[in-house]
Amino acid sequence: MDFTELKKAVEEVELVDAHAHNIVALDSNFPFIRGFSEADGEALSYSTHSLSFKRSLREIAELYGSELSLHGIEQYRRVSGLQSISSICFEAARISAILIDDGLELDKKHDIGWHKTLAPVVGRLLRIERLAEKILDEGMPDGSSWTLDKFTETFVEKLKSVTGEIFGLKSIAAYRSGLEINTNVSKKDAEEGLTELLLAGKPVRITNKNLIDYVFLHSLEVALSCDLPMQIHTGFGDKDLDMRLANPLHLRSLLEDKRYSKCRLVLLHASYPFSKEASYLASVYPQVYLDFGLAIPKLSVHGMISSVKELLELAPIKKVMFSTDGYAFPETFYLGAKKAREIVFSVLHDACIDGDLSVPEAVEAANDIFAQNAIHFYKIDSVNKAVGSKDSFSPTPLRLKSNPSETDVSLVRVIWVDASGQHRCRVVPSKRFNDVVKKNGIGLTFASMGMTSFTDGPADETNLTGVGEIRLMPDLSTKWRIPWNKQEEMVLADMHLKPGEAWEYCPREALRRVSNILKDEFNLVLNAGFENEFFLLKSITREGKEEWVPIDSTPYCSISAFDATSPIFHEVIAALHSLNISVEQLHAEAGKGQFELALGHTVCTYAADKLIFTREVIRAVARKHGLLATFMPKYALDDIGSGSHVHISLWRNGENVFMASGGSSQHGISTVGEEFMAGVLYHLPSILALTAPLPNSYDRILPNTWSGAYQCWGRENREAPLRTACPPGVPDGLVSNFEIKSFDGCANPHLGLAAIVAAGIDGLRRHLSLPKPVDTNPDSLHDKLQRLPKSLSESVEALHEDDILTDLMGEKLMIAIKGIRKAEIDYYSKHKEAYKQLIHRY
């Protein structure tokens, strides 16, 4: 499944923080370490050994670039100042609205008006118990003693007087007497509670259950009359709380009381550890909504994921809302926002994998959870409420993300990659794209999937001609603003006979088709990560003719090579990051002017898309600097070649199952991993017709050139075409993936990966086993090992005999591919120097 759109939605949505608290001054006596834990006193000294503390400390240090220690971060805070660190945290958090419960008493806390620089909308939540305590602390105006009637009158009057300035009410009854609210509390009982409270003296702290229930119910009546929601603390908190009484199931009598059935109630903090109970209540009571602030980020990663998943087990998505529960320190807002994005993506990703949601439904869910639910629930989009004390500050409207296609984007490139591995595009004005192309696609001749690397016409024996037309249908999940040309966008296209009906020659569809078989038959998902080797060439004039030569002659991993090209690669990596493409590392390769850029691994369909965009970025940035980047396999016959090595792993239910689970495998590979890899090894000669598609490809695949020339595999053997890899962090004796070296930059990545998946499926179906690994240079065993095809004609011959790939990938597609390859063989055998022009096509 392709999660690009979901990832983008989660990362770009501007958050509505529906429950938070005031930030304090830097010289507050509230200790910074309290931002990481609900503990206090002696217990707080142990909080530094919790999982959430260690994780949070790393994330804050990374954000600030400070020393990785509590002392180092505190020193950075003091030196930088509150305004500076607040700007850093809130810019990273990207919060559009904050609703603040200012009833949490903190030393030197800033008023709500101070927070207005942090987000466009800053609003107030009123804590009802704190309002009641303030009224009682102030006393009667005439100095007489409070009666219940007079207190009730004053409380309700004060409450109603601020309803136009607040977004909701908040109760901490769970902290004081528990959530089993007595909806029939008598005036007599409440009066006795008030008398007991007043005898205790000031400052007043309401703990009498009857009085708390009485205040709560009167607040609900005001909330109902003014259409305000009530937030309720549920689940865990500091040790003042009796957590047994904070289980939201105690609210059942309140929820069943018809007088309050229209009151909108928000259960805060995911009700942890009662998340399942909260989910149940939200599913059966229309007035119950959920908020998961505090649970994120205070729990471990597993705990956060588990808690949010439990909320969504029964609760409607439209009832689940994000908040940071940020307090005292801007870092708590940042951590809440950062972890919530990660956790919600993980939960929705898994829901898609499990079949609970489609990707578009998950995208909608992300927007709802992070913003839309709260906007509608708290009526943020229509209010004009004053912020802070008596300052008349009206919040600005939420910053709604506009569609760049409808504003400053003028052109859209619709990209496809043909069977000879060439990137091609049609360009349309953005208005036409939005009005027509999104729905109906772009017309394209059948011949486009029959073209070779040497001419723009269909090859013989492909069965593809200029008669017939398909539709290029843009896959909107792959649409991106072009980093090097901000007035344009690019999008990858599927090939359809008509909108909604896939064409059997479509490379992206071929990969999806075999990936679905792998998933349906074995519940497996293939992940892939590509290495990109390429040459950077510069133009010179020699005897009046233009020539392209390497930019340098430096050796492998040369520091001076990177120094010379650093400005280029800073642009390349920034552009890739803007396209959500993860770069793992970069270095100068062994060839003159050659470099390698390695990408992170992801689901194979997504990995192939990313590889296409990566090549486009590298070529474009090189052009900007007057250079030519070429991915052709053998730019210079007397130098090393360029590959596009791919690392393969198998995943089931979010876990890497290529790796053995223990010491049961002699190779460190699971049974399914070995069978899959054995299938790839068995079919490798015919796979090469798709992963090494040009005659020039076989000038690269030679012994002693790090390209894998023999049909074998090895453990960390870089001369073997298949290499099992044990990267840092993987337990000793186990391998996380295997690398295929016989893959180059002229291959259509979707077709190449489709062939690999098809071969692996055959290995799984037939339970194939790997031969013994080759732990030496295979060339030293050349008399005992089978040589891989030395030419494209040999690999095409192997493909002719491979019924498995044909059956799984489609007979018509295979006929077209073999026709193109035959034309390549004929042409380059007759034109020996023609390969030099490939630098301009690849």
SVG drawing of the C-alpha trace seen along z (x, -y; Angstrom):
<svg xmlns="http://www.w3.org/2000/svg" viewBox="-34 -45 76 72">
<polyline fill="none" stroke="black" stroke-width="0.4" points="0.0,0.0 1.2,-3.5 1.1,-5.7 2.6,-8.8 -0.7,-10.8 -1.3,-9.7 2.2,-10.6 1.9,-14.0 -1.5,-14.6 -0.2,-13.8 2.9,-15.9 1.3,-18.9 -1.9,-19.3 -1.8,-22.3 -2.8,-21.1 -5.7,-22.2 -4.5,-21.8 -7.8,-21.4 -6.4,-21.1 -3.3,-22.7 -2.2,-24.9 -0.2,-28.1 3.6,-28.4 5.6,-29.7 8.5,-32.2 12.1,-30.9 12.6,-31.8 9.5,-30.0 10.1,-27.6 8.3,-24.9 11.2,-22.6 11.8,-21.8 12.0,-18.1 8.3,-18.2 7.7,-18.6 8.6,-14.9 6.6,-13.2 3.5,-13.3 5.7,-12.4 6.6,-14.7 8.8,-14.8 11.2,-11.9 9.5,-9.9 10.6,-12.6 14.2,-11.7 13.5,-8.3 11.7,-9.9 15.0,-10.3 15.1,-6.5 11.8,-6.2 11.5,-5.4 9.5,-8.6 12.1,-10.8 15.1,-9.3 13.2,-9.6 12.0,-13.1 15.4,-14.4 16.9,-13.2 14.2,-14.8 14.5,-18.2 18.3,-18.1 18.0,-17.3 15.6,-20.2 17.9,-22.7 21.2,-21.2 22.2,-21.3 24.1,-18.9 22.2,-15.6 21.6,-16.0 19.1,-17.6 21.7,-20.1 22.7,-20.9 19.1,-21.6 18.4,-23.7 21.5,-25.7 20.4,-26.2 17.0,-27.4 18.5,-30.0 20.9,-31.3 18.3,-31.4 15.4,-32.9 11.7,-32.0 10.7,-33.8 13.4,-32.1 12.7,-28.6 8.9,-29.1 9.4,-30.2 11.5,-27.1 9.1,-24.7 5.9,-26.1 7.3,-26.6 8.3,-22.9 4.9,-21.8 2.9,-23.8 -0.1,-24.4 -2.9,-26.7 -5.1,-26.9 -4.5,-26.4 -7.3,-26.1 -5.8,-26.7 -7.2,-25.6 -5.7,-28.4 -7.0,-26.8 -3.7,-24.9 -1.9,-26.9 1.8,-27.3 4.4,-29.7 4.9,-32.7 2.6,-31.5 1.9,-33.8 -1.7,-34.8 -3.5,-33.6 -3.0,-36.8 0.8,-36.2 0.3,-33.1 -1.3,-34.9 2.1,-35.1 2.3,-31.3 -0.7,-30.5 -3.3,-32.3 -6.1,-31.2 -5.6,-31.1 -8.6,-30.5 -9.6,-29.8 -11.1,-26.8 -12.6,-27.5 -11.9,-25.1 -15.1,-25.0 -13.6,-23.9 -11.1,-26.7 -13.8,-29.2 -15.8,-28.0 -12.7,-28.1 -11.9,-31.7 -15.5,-32.8 -15.4,-31.3 -11.9,-32.7 -13.1,-36.2 -16.0,-36.0 -19.4,-37.7 -19.2,-41.4 -20.9,-42.4 -18.7,-40.2 -21.4,-37.8 -21.1,-34.0 -21.8,-32.1 -25.1,-30.2 -25.5,-27.5 -28.2,-29.6 -26.0,-32.7 -22.9,-30.7 -24.9,-29.0 -26.3,-32.3 -22.9,-33.9 -21.2,-30.9 -23.8,-30.5 -23.8,-34.3 -20.0,-34.4 -20.0,-31.3 -22.6,-32.8 -20.7,-36.1 -17.7,-34.6 -19.4,-32.1 -18.9,-34.4 -15.2,-34.4 -14.4,-30.7 -14.5,-27.6 -15.5,-25.2 -15.6,-24.1 -13.2,-21.8 -13.7,-19.6 -11.1,-17.9 -13.7,-16.0 -11.7,-12.9 -8.9,-14.4 -11.1,-15.5 -13.8,-12.9 -14.0,-10.7 -16.1,-10.4 -19.1,-8.6 -21.2,-11.8 -24.4,-11.7 -26.9,-13.3 -29.4,-13.4 -27.3,-15.1 -29.5,-17.0 -29.3,-20.7 -29.0,-19.5 -26.0,-17.4 -24.4,-20.1 -25.1,-22.7 -23.4,-20.5 -20.4,-20.1 -20.1,-23.9 -20.3,-24.4 -17.6,-21.8 -15.4,-23.5 -15.8,-27.0 -14.8,-25.7 -11.5,-24.5 -10.5,-28.0 -8.7,-29.6 -7.3,-29.1 -10.3,-27.0 -9.9,-23.6 -13.1,-21.8 -12.8,-18.1 -16.3,-17.3 -17.9,-15.0 -21.5,-16.3 -20.4,-19.9 -18.2,-18.9 -21.1,-16.9 -23.4,-19.9 -21.0,-22.4 -20.5,-19.9 -24.2,-19.5 -24.9,-23.3 -22.0,-23.8 -23.4,-21.2 -26.7,-23.1 -24.9,-26.3 -22.9,-24.5 -26.1,-23.0 -27.8,-26.4 -24.8,-28.1 -23.8,-25.2 -20.4,-24.7 -18.6,-21.4 -17.3,-20.1 -13.8,-18.5 -13.4,-15.9 -10.1,-14.7 -10.1,-10.8 -7.4,-8.2 -3.9,-8.9 -2.4,-12.0 -0.3,-12.9 -0.5,-11.1 -3.3,-13.3 -5.5,-11.2 -7.1,-8.0 -7.0,-6.3 -9.6,-3.7 -12.1,-6.6 -10.9,-8.1 -12.3,-5.2 -14.8,-6.9 -17.2,-4.0 -18.1,-5.7 -19.8,-8.3 -22.5,-5.9 -25.3,-7.3 -24.6,-10.8 -24.6,-9.6 -27.9,-7.8 -29.6,-10.9 -31.9,-12.4 -31.4,-15.9 -27.8,-15.9 -28.1,-13.7 -27.4,-16.7 -24.3,-17.9 -21.1,-17.4 -18.5,-15.7 -14.8,-15.2 -12.9,-12.4 -9.3,-13.7 -5.9,-11.9 -7.2,-8.8 -8.5,-7.8 -5.3,-5.8 -5.2,-3.0 -8.9,-2.8 -8.7,-3.5 -10.9,-0.6 -13.6,-1.7 -13.5,-5.2 -13.7,-3.8 -16.8,-1.9 -18.5,-4.9 -17.9,-7.0 -19.4,-4.3 -22.7,-4.0 -23.3,-7.5 -23.7,-10.2 -22.6,-12.9 -19.1,-11.4 -16.0,-12.5 -12.3,-11.5 -9.0,-13.4 -5.6,-11.6 -3.4,-14.5 -1.0,-13.5 -1.1,-9.8 0.9,-11.3 3.8,-11.9 4.0,-10.6 3.9,-6.9 6.4,-4.7 6.0,-4.4 4.3,-1.0 2.0,-2.5 1.1,-5.4 0.3,-3.3 -1.6,-0.8 -3.7,-3.5 -4.7,-5.3 -5.5,-1.9 -7.7,-1.1 -9.5,-4.4 -10.3,-3.6 -11.4,0.0 -15.0,-1.1 -15.1,-4.9 -16.1,-6.7 -13.1,-8.6 -15.2,-11.8 -15.2,-11.7 -11.4,-11.4 -9.3,-14.6 -5.7,-15.6 -4.3,-17.8 -0.8,-18.2 -1.8,-18.8 1.2,-21.1 2.0,-22.9 4.6,-25.2 7.2,-24.6 7.0,-25.1 8.9,-21.8 5.8,-19.9 3.8,-21.3 6.5,-20.4 6.8,-16.8 3.0,-16.4 2.7,-17.5 5.7,-15.6 4.8,-12.3 1.1,-12.6 2.0,-12.9 4.2,-9.8 1.7,-7.7 -1.4,-8.6 0.4,-7.8 1.5,-4.5 -2.0,-3.6 -3.7,-4.7 -1.0,-2.9 -1.6,0.3 -5.4,-0.2 -4.9,-0.3 -2.6,2.8 -5.2,4.6 -8.0,3.6 -9.9,1.5 -9.4,-1.7 -8.5,-2.6 -5.7,-5.1 -8.1,-7.9 -10.2,-7.1 -7.0,-7.2 -6.1,-10.6 -9.6,-11.9 -9.2,-10.4 -5.8,-12.2 -7.3,-15.5 -10.3,-14.9 -8.3,-13.8 -5.7,-16.6 -8.0,-19.5 -11.4,-19.2 -13.1,-17.4 -12.0,-20.0 -12.8,-22.9 -16.4,-21.7 -16.7,-20.5 -15.4,-23.7 -16.8,-25.9 -13.3,-27.4 -14.1,-28.4 -17.0,-30.6 -16.2,-32.2 -14.8,-35.6 -14.0,-35.3 -11.6,-37.5 -8.4,-36.1 -6.7,-36.6 -7.7,-38.8 -9.2,-42.1 -7.2,-42.6 -9.5,-42.6 -7.5,-40.4 -9.6,-38.7 -8.0,-35.5 -7.1,-35.5 -8.6,-32.8 -7.0,-29.4 -4.3,-29.1 -6.0,-26.7 -3.5,-25.1 -4.4,-26.2 -3.9,-23.9 -0.9,-25.2 -2.3,-24.0 -5.1,-26.6 -2.8,-29.5 0.7,-29.9 1.4,-26.6 1.1,-27.1 2.2,-23.8 2.0,-20.1 4.3,-17.4 2.6,-14.0 5.4,-11.5 5.7,-7.8 8.6,-5.5 8.5,-3.3 9.6,0.3 13.1,-0.8 13.4,-2.7 13.3,-6.2 11.5,-9.0 9.0,-10.8 6.3,-13.5 3.4,-15.4 3.0,-18.9 -0.4,-20.6 -1.5,-23.9 -2.7,-23.5 -6.2,-24.6 -6.6,-22.0 -5.1,-19.4 -7.6,-20.2 -10.6,-20.6 -9.9,-17.7 -6.8,-15.6 -7.5,-14.5 -10.7,-12.8 -10.1,-11.8 -6.3,-11.6 -4.2,-12.3 -4.3,-10.5 -1.2,-8.5 -0.4,-6.2 0.1,-2.4 3.5,-2.9 4.8,-4.7 5.4,-1.4 7.2,0.1 10.0,-2.5 13.7,-1.7 16.6,-3.6 17.8,-4.6 14.7,-5.9 11.2,-7.2 9.2,-4.7 7.9,-1.2 10.2,1.8 9.1,4.6 7.7,7.7 6.2,5.7 2.7,5.8 2.5,2.1 2.0,-0.4 0.7,-3.9 -2.8,-2.5 -4.7,-2.7 -4.7,-5.1 -4.5,-4.7 -5.1,-7.2 -2.3,-8.5 -4.2,-8.7 -2.3,-10.8 -1.9,-9.2 -2.6,-12.1 -0.8,-10.6 2.4,-11.1 1.8,-14.8 4.5,-17.1 5.7,-20.7 8.9,-20.6 11.7,-21.7 13.8,-23.2 10.9,-25.0 8.3,-26.2 5.8,-27.2 5.4,-23.5 4.2,-20.3 4.9,-16.7 2.9,-13.6 3.4,-9.9 0.8,-8.3 -0.8,-4.9 -1.8,-3.6 -5.5,-2.9 -7.4,-1.8 -10.1,-4.1 -10.3,-5.8 -10.6,-3.0 -9.5,-0.2 -5.7,0.6 -3.8,1.4 -1.9,4.7 1.3,3.0 1.4,0.5 4.6,1.0 3.1,-0.4 0.1,2.0 2.5,4.9 4.2,4.3 0.9,3.8 -0.4,7.1 2.5,9.3 2.6,7.5 -1.1,8.3 -0.4,12.0 2.5,11.9 0.1,10.3 -2.9,12.5 -1.0,15.9 1.6,15.3 0.5,12.2 3.9,10.6 4.9,7.1 8.2,6.5 10.2,3.5 12.9,2.1 15.7,-0.5 17.8,-1.7 21.3,-2.8 21.8,-5.3 25.2,-5.3 25.8,-8.0 28.5,-10.1 28.7,-13.8 30.0,-15.1 31.1,-18.5 31.1,-19.8 34.4,-20.6 35.2,-21.6 37.9,-19.5 38.8,-20.2 35.5,-22.1 33.4,-19.3 31.5,-19.1 32.6,-16.3 31.3,-15.3 34.0,-14.2 34.0,-13.4 34.2,-16.4 37.2,-14.8 39.5,-11.8 39.3,-11.2 39.1,-7.7 36.4,-5.9 35.0,-7.9 37.2,-10.9 36.8,-13.9 38.0,-16.3 35.3,-15.0 32.6,-15.7 34.1,-19.1 34.0,-20.0 30.3,-18.9 29.0,-19.7 26.8,-22.7 25.2,-20.4 24.4,-17.7 23.1,-20.1 20.5,-21.1 19.8,-17.5 19.2,-16.3 17.1,-19.3 15.0,-18.7 14.6,-15.0 13.6,-15.8 10.9,-18.2 9.6,-15.2 9.5,-13.0 12.4,-10.9 14.8,-9.7 18.5,-9.8 20.7,-7.4 24.1,-8.2 26.2,-9.7 29.8,-9.2 32.1,-9.5 32.4,-6.2 35.4,-4.5 34.8,-5.8 36.0,-9.1 33.3,-11.7 31.1,-8.9 28.9,-9.2 26.4,-7.1 23.4,-8.2 21.5,-5.6 17.8,-5.9 15.9,-4.5 13.7,-1.4 9.9,-1.4 7.1,0.6 8.3,1.6 5.6,-0.3 6.5,-3.4 10.3,-2.7 10.0,-2.5 8.2,-5.9 10.8,-7.4 13.6,-6.2 12.0,-7.9 11.8,-11.2 15.3,-10.8 16.7,-10.5 14.8,-13.5 16.1,-15.6 19.7,-14.6 19.6,-15.3 17.8,-18.7 20.1,-20.0 23.2,-18.9 21.8,-20.8 21.3,-23.9 25.1,-23.7 26.0,-23.2 26.7,-19.5 25.1,-16.3 24.2,-13.5 24.0,-10.1 22.8,-6.8 23.8,-4.7 25.5,-1.4 28.9,-1.8 29.7,-5.4 33.3,-4.6 34.3,-1.1 37.7,-1.5 36.2,-2.6 33.9,-1.2 30.2,-0.9 27.1,-2.4 24.4,-0.2 21.1,-0.8 21.6,1.9 18.4,2.7 18.0,4.0 15.1,6.4 13.3,7.4 9.9,9.1 7.4,7.7 4.4,9.2 2.1,7.2 4.7,4.5 7.6,6.8 10.6,7.7 10.2,11.5 13.1,11.9 15.3,12.1 15.3,15.3 13.5,15.0 16.3,16.8 19.1,19.3 17.0,21.7 18.5,20.7 22.1,21.4 22.1,18.3 20.3,15.9 17.4,15.9 13.8,17.0 12.3,19.9 10.1,17.5 13.1,15.3 15.3,18.1 12.6,19.5 11.9,16.0 15.6,15.3 16.1,18.8 13.4,18.0 15.2,14.8 18.5,16.6 16.9,19.3 15.3,16.8 18.2,14.3 19.3,14.9 15.8,14.0 15.3,11.2 18.4,9.5 16.3,8.8 14.3,6.4 16.9,5.1 19.8,4.9 17.9,3.9 20.5,2.7 23.6,4.2 25.6,1.6 24.3,3.1 26.5,6.2 29.6,4.2 29.1,3.5 28.4,7.0 31.9,8.4 34.0,10.3 35.9,8.2 33.9,5.1 31.5,5.2 28.6,6.1 28.0,9.8 28.9,11.8 28.1,15.4 24.8,17.1 25.5,17.3 24.9,15.6 27.1,14.7 27.1,13.3 28.4,9.8 30.1,10.8 30.1,7.7 31.2,9.8 28.1,11.9 25.0,10.7 22.9,11.5 24.4,10.4 22.8,10.9 23.3,7.8 23.6,7.3 23.7,3.5 24.6,1.9 22.0,2.6 21.0,6.1 21.8,8.9 24.8,11.0 24.2,13.8 21.0,12.4 20.5,10.5 17.8,7.9 17.8,7.9 19.5,9.0 21.0,6.9 20.6,7.4 23.5,5.9 22.4,6.8 20.0,3.8 21.0,0.6 19.8,-2.9 18.4,-2.1 15.8,0.3 12.2,-0.6 12.1,-0.3 8.5,1.0 9.2,3.7 12.5,4.7 10.9,5.0 7.9,6.9 10.3,9.5 11.9,9.9 8.6,10.3 7.4,12.8 10.6,14.9 10.2,14.7 6.6,15.9 7.8,19.0 10.4,19.7 7.8,19.5 5.3,21.7 7.9,24.4 9.7,24.0 13.1,23.6 16.3,23.7 19.4,21.7 22.7,23.5 25.7,23.0 26.9,19.4 30.0,18.3 32.3,16.8 35.2,16.0 35.6,14.1 33.3,16.0 35.7,15.5 38.1,17.9 35.5,20.6 34.6,19.8 35.0,23.4 32.4,24.4 29.8,21.6 27.3,20.7 28.2,17.5 25.3,15.0 24.3,13.9 27.3,12.1 25.0,10.3 21.5,9.0 20.8,11.7 21.6,14.4 19.2,12.9 16.4,12.5 16.9,16.2 16.5,17.0 13.4,14.9 12.0,16.8 12.2,20.0 10.9,18.5 7.1,19.3 6.8,18.2 7.7,14.5 5.4,14.5 2.5,16.0 2.8,13.6 3.7,10.4 1.5,10.9 2.2,12.5 1.5,9.4 3.8,7.3 6.6,9.9 6.2,10.0 6.6,6.2 9.7,6.3 11.3,9.1 10.6,7.2 12.2,4.0 15.3,6.0 15.7,7.7 15.7,4.3 18.3,3.0 20.5,6.0 20.3,5.6 20.9,1.9 23.9,1.7 25.6,4.7 25.6,2.7 26.4,-0.7 29.4,-0.2 29.7,-3.8 26.0,-4.5 26.1,-3.6 27.9,-6.9 24.6,-8.8 22.9,-7.1 24.3,-9.7 21.5,-12.0 18.7,-9.4 19.6,-8.0"/>
</svg>
